[in-house]
Amino acid sequence: MRRGLYAIGAWFEARLCLCESLWPMLTHPIPKTVAGPMGWWYIFGSASLTLFMIQIVTGIGLALVYVPSADRAYDSLLFLNYEQPLGWFLRALHFYAGSGMVVLLIVHMSQVFLHGAYKYPRELTWVVGVVLFLLTLGMFFSGQILRWDPDAYWGLAVSGSMAGRVPVLGPWIVELVLGGDVIGGNSLSRFFTLHVFVIPALLLIFLAIHLWLVIKKGISSPPVPGQTVNPKTYDAEYEQELKTGVPFLGEAMLKDLFFSAFAVIVVVSLAAIIGPKGPHAPPNPTLGGANPRPEWPFLWLFGLLSLSPPEAETFIILIFPVILIIALFLVPFVSNRGERAPSRRPVAVLSVVLILTVLGTLTYQGATAPWSPQMSAWCGEPIPEDIVRRSTPRQLQGALVFQNKNCRNCHALQGSGGQRGPDLTWVGVRLTSDQLIDQVSNGTPGGGNMPAYGKQIGPDEMTALADFLVSLQPPNQTLVRETAAVPTKRKEP
């Protein structure tokens, strides 16, 4: 048996040359200090790679059952949760492996930054690592859309709103992202393609490039105060250091294997104890009170929006993230030489502490803040009595539509309700019936805050709602509606 297995292995080796190719990679020399106690700082990248492998395996299993269509996606997830044997565990493992991968990448990038490992000659290694981090976030966001619940629907609506604010290319990007003018089956199909095919393929490609750079440019040794990076002399100094180095296949690899096994145990335990995330309910664009929120890696941005005035939204959701991404890419080009030891780089240490503190605080704010800053309307508080005391039956019907469609989650009446949209206490002074119907039906043009409800509210309900809103005028301005509707002046009776 032993001779037979050896012969089979030799036959494959003669044709594939695996040992000839892989063995030099596994045994490539690394600084001796990396294999020592300081080597525990170098374990996070390998652990994140391990969780990515879990993502691939569990993702294949889920794709065999998941149906990427608007009318069956939700039901297929329920089937996985409650009928498919161990389907719930597979979903939970997929989610927590993705969450763990994001956490480990953040820790890994923080360690690389604090140790100055991005400096010469590893600038490109850092840049590719940033690309991998952004692709991982893209995997997380696209995975939330596939859950196809209210959070997924409104998350997609927000992404469409963000894309719609891009100058010139906005409408084209919205069409590309949503697959049409509205969120539907085409949108889900596109995000399924991104999540299952496009982003994983890009991750594998850039991961191969990243590992190739790590092997070719080496692993930076733990920083020592006083040892600076000088591009003119660093290569020769590093080659001299490797002469007393050790192979990666040894103590360093054992540390990676140990911590990767620990990460897998944590992820499996969380999946078994907590279970899968959602779906909570079918996607329903009329449920404004669903209190949707993004996945936890994006809660910081959600929290920042909840604390900011409406006029700052375009900058926060469109420009600010781009600035942060550009800053990440520029890190190794702004400082690619000099000290690497954290004790000699207080600005770098303070920056990491400050950034992580702000992100943690905003993440907590995003997890606890409502969709609109003030959402007392969610408790079922009725429309103020003095508003509907003199209403006609038609206007009362519109008031009922206004309440049942959760319009007060975003709009206040007499200061009570949401503040995401304008206060509608005297909206009849500003807009005519036709303008209100157009606003509610088509939403805010250019991807603004107001979604389009033309397909969720019937014609009779829409007319009644417009009559009710037009009636919201001060007592001494009962004819403002007629005056606003006619462009020419007319005499009062």
N, C-alpha and C positions, 0 to 999 in steps of 0.2 A: 504493500500500500504506500509506504513511504517513498520507495523508488518510483512508483507510478506517478505520484503527485509531483515529485521532483522533475520527472521527465516532462509532464504537462506544463509545469512552470517554466522549464527551460525552453520548451517549444514556443510559448507565448513571448518569452523574453527575447528570443532570437528574432522575432518578427516585430515586436512593439518597442523594444529597447527601453522599457520603463525604468529599470534600475540605472541604466546609463544616463537617463534624463533626470529622474527624480532624486536619485541618491545624492548628486552634488548639491541639489537644493536643500535637502534635509540636513546635510552635513556641512553647509557653508559656515565659515568661521564667524563668530561674533565676539565682541569684547568680553574678556574674562569676567569683568564686573557685572555684566548682564546676567550671568549664570549664578551670581552670588545673591545675597539678601536683597540688594537693590533691584534684582530681576522681577520682583513682585509688582513693580510699576509697569511692566511691559506685558501684562497678561490680558488686558481688556480688549485688545484688537482680536486676538484669537478666540476669545469667548463670544464676541459679537459675530464672528464668522460662523461659529458653531450654531448659534441661534438662527442665523440666516439659513443654514442647512435644514434646520427644523422647519423653518418657514416654507421652504421649497417642498419638503416631503408632505407636510400637513396640507399645504396648498393644493398639491396634486390630488390628495384624497378628497378635499372639499369640492374641487372642480368636477369630480365625477358625479356629484349629487346636485350641486347648485345649478339653478336654472336662471340664466341672465336675461330674463324678460320681465317687463314691468308688472305683468299680471300673475307671475308665478314665482318670482324671486323670494317674496316674503314667505310664501307657503313652503318653499324648498328649505328655507332656514328653520322654520318650525318643524319640518320633517327631520332635519338633522338634530335638532334639539331634543325631540321627544320620541321619535320612532326609529331612526337609524341607530343600530347598536354602536355605542361609543361616539356617535356623531357629535354630541354635546362636548365631549372631552377633546375631540379633534378641533372643534371651533375654539374652545377655550385655550388650548395649547397654541394654536395659530396666533391668537390675539396676544397672549402674554409673552410669547417668543418675540413678536414684533415690538411690544413695549420694552422688553428687556434689551433688545437690540438697540433701540433709540437711547436708552439710559446708558448702556455701555459705550456707545459711540460718543455721547456727550462727555463721559468720564475720560475716555481715551483721548479725545481732542483737547480736553482741559489739561491732561497730563503732558501731552506733546507740547502744548503751548507753554506750560510752566517750566518744562525742562529745556525749552529752546530747541527741541528736536526738529523744528521746521527750518532751521537755519541752513546755510550752505553745507553740503550740496543737495539738500533734501527739500528744496522749495516745491518741486513738481510733485513729490510724494504728498505734501500737505494739500496742494491744490486738488489732486485726485481724491484725497480723503474728504475734502469739502464736498466734492461732487457726489461721493458715495453717501454722505450724510443727507444731502438734499434729496437724492433718489430714495433713501429710506423714508424720509418724511412724505415723499410722494406716494410711496407704497402705503403708508399709514392712512393718508387722506383718501386715496382711492379705495382702500379696504373699507373705510367707513361708509362710502357711497354704496358699496355692494350690500351693506346690511339693509338698505332700502326701508328705513323707518323714518319717522319725522325728523330725527337728527340728520339723517342722510339727505332727505329732501331739502331741508333748509340749508344744510351745508353746501349743497350743490347750488341752491339759489344765491347764497352769498358769494360763492366762487364766480357765478355768472355775473353778479353785480360788480365784483372786482374787475373781471375781464372787460365788462362793458364800459368801465371808466378809462380804459386805455385810449389815449388820443388816436384818432384816425383808424387804427386797427381794431378798436373795441368791438364793433358789430361782427367782424369776421372771426375774432377770437371766441365770442359768445357762440356763434354758429359752430365753430370747431369743437368747443367744449361740450355744448349741450346737444349737438346733432340736430338743431332746429331752433325754432323761436321759443319753444316751451320745454319744460322738463318732462321727459317721458321715456319710452322704451329705448329710443336711440341714445339718450344720455346714459342710461344704465349699460347698454351694450358697449359704448365707447370706454367707459370707466372699467368695465370688465376686461376689455382688451388691454388697457393700460396696466391694470393690476396683475394680470395673469401672464401677459406676453412681453409688452414693451419695457416696462420698468424692470422686471427681473432680468431680462436680457441685457439691459444697460448696466445693471448692477454687476452681473457676472463679468461683463467686458471690463468695466472700470476696476473691479476687484482684481482681475488678472493683471491689469496694468499696475495697480497699487502693490501687489505682491512682487511683481517683477522689479519694481523700483526699490522695494525693501531689500530684495536679494542683491541687486546690482550696486546700490548705493550704501548698503549695510544698515545696521541698527546702531543708532547713536549711543554711545556709552553714557552712563549716569553722569549728570553734570557735577563738576567739582569747582568750587569757588576759586577764581583766579585763572582757570583754564579757559581762554577765549577762543572764539572761532575766527580764523583768518583765512579767507578763501585762497590766498597765495600759498599757505603752508599746511592747510588742513588735510589735504589728500595724503601727503607724505606722512604726516603724523598719524593718520588713521591706519594706513598700511603698516606702519611700525607697530601700532597697538594690536593689530590682528595677528602679528607674528607670535604673540603669546596668548592668542585667543583660544576659544574652545568651540567645538562644533555645536550647532543649534540642537542636533539630536542628542540630548543629554539632559543636564539639569534645567536648562531653559525650557525645553519642550515638556519636561515633567511638570513644571510650574503651570504652563499653559493648559496641559491636560487636566491637572487638578482643579484649577479654577473654572475651566469650561464645564467639567463634570458638576461642580458646585452650582454653576449658573443653570444647568439643565435641571438639576434637582429642585431648585427654587421655582423655575418656570412650571415644571410638572406639578409641584405641590400647589401653586397658585391656581393652576387650571383645574386640579381635582377638587380643591376646597371651594373656590369661588364660582367656578363654572363659566360658561360663555357669556359674552356681553350682548344682550338684546337678541332679536329685535323686540322693541317695546310695543309697537303698534304699526299697522300699515301706514305708508306715507299718505298724508291727507293735507293738501294745500290749504284747506279751510280751517285747520286747527292752528290758528295763530297762538293759542295758549299752550302749545305743546312744550314751551320753554326749551327750544332746541339749543344745543351747544356743540362745539367741535370736540374732537378727541383731545386727550390731555396734552399732546405736544403743541397744540395750537391754542390752548386755553389762555396763555399769556397774552396773545394778540386780542382774544375775545375780552379779557379783563381790561386791557388798555382801552379798547373801544368803549367799554361800559363807563369808564372814568373820563372820557374825552367828550368835548362838545361836538355836535353833529357836523359843524363846518370843518372839523379836523379829520373826518373819516376817510376822505379820499387820500390824504397824505399818509395816514396810518396803514391803510390796507393796500395801497398801491405803491407808494414811494418808499416808505420806511423799511419794509422787508428787503427791497432791492438794495438800499443803502447798507443794511446789515450783511447781505450776501457778498456785495462788493468788498466790504471791509474784511470779511473772512478770507476772500481770495487774495487780498493785498498784504495780509500779515507777513508772509515770508519775504516779500519784496521791500517792505518798509524797514524790516530789521532782519537781515540775514547774516550778521556777524556780531562779534562781541561776546559778552558774558552769557552763559546759559544757566547758571545756578540760580534758583529762585531767591536765595538769600541776597543775591547781588542785583536782583531785578524787582524791586518793590512795586514799581508801577504795574508790571505784569501780574504780580500776585494780587494787588488791589483790584485790578481790572477783572480778574476771574471771580474774586469774591463778590465784587459789586454786581457783575452781570448775573451770576447765579442767584444772588439775593433778590435782585429785581425780577428775574424770571420766576423765581419761586413765589414771590409776593403776588405778582400779576397772575400766575397760574391759580393761586388760591382765590384771588378775586374773580377770575373767570369761572371757577368751579362753583362759586357761591352767588355770584351776581345773576340777576334775572336777565332775560333777553332784552327787556327795556329797563332802564334804571328804576322806575317805580311801577309796579305791576299790581296795585291793589285791586284792579278789576278782576284779577284771577279768582278772588274769593267769592265771586258771584254778586258783588255789590250792584244794586239796580241803578238804572239811569235816574238822576235826580228828579223828584216829583214835579218841581216847578217847571222843568223843561217840557214835560209831556202833558201838563194840566190842561192846556187849551188845544191840544193836537187833534186833528181830524182822525177818523178811523184809518185812513190811508197812511197818515203820518205815524200812527201808533203801530201799524204793521211794519213800517220802516224802522221804527225804534226797536221792535222785536228782532228784526234782521240784524240791526247794528249790535245788539247784545248777544244774540246767538252765534254770530260769526266771529265773536271775540275781537271786534274792532277796537275795543277799549284797551286791549293789551298794548297797543301802540299809540292810541290817541286818547287824550284826556277830555273830559267834560267837566267844566267848572273846577279844574285843577285836580280831578280825581281820575286816575288811569295811567296808562303808559305815556312816556315822553319820547319815544323813538320817533314818532311823527308829530306834526303840529297839533296844538290844542284846537278842537273843533267846536268850542262853545259858541262862537259867532261865525261859523264857516259860511252861513248863508249870506253874509255881507260880502264875502270875497269871491265866491264861485256861484255860477248859475247851475240849474238842474242838469243841462247838457254837459257842462264842464265836469260836474261831479260824476256823472255816469261814465264819461270818458276816462276820468282819473281812476275810478274804481275798476273799470273793465280792463284797462290797458296798463295800469301801474305807472310808476315814475319813468319817463323816457330816459334812455341812456344808462340803464342799469342802476337806478337809485334804490332807496329804501323800500318803496311801496311795491309789493308784488302785484301781478295782474290777477284779478278775480273774476274776469268775464266768463270763464268756464265753470266757476263754482257757485255763482249766484244767478238764478233764473231771471228772465225779463221782468216778470211781475215784482219779484223781490227787489230787483235793481231799481225799478221805478219808484217803489215805495220807499226804499232807502234814500234815494235822491230827494224825494218830497220831504222826508223827515230832516235831512241835513240842511235843505234850503230853509226850512222853518226855524233853524237855529240862528235867530237874529234878535238884536235888542228890541224891546217893545216899541220904541219910537222909530224903528226903521223897517216897518212892515212892507214897504214898497221897494226896498233895495233890490229884491230879486228881479222885479220887472224892469227897473231902471238899468240894472247891469246887463240884462239880456238884450236890450235894444240899444244899438250904437248911437241913435239920434236922440236929441233932447225932446221931451214932451212936457206939456203942462200938467201940473197936479190938478186933480178934480176939485 
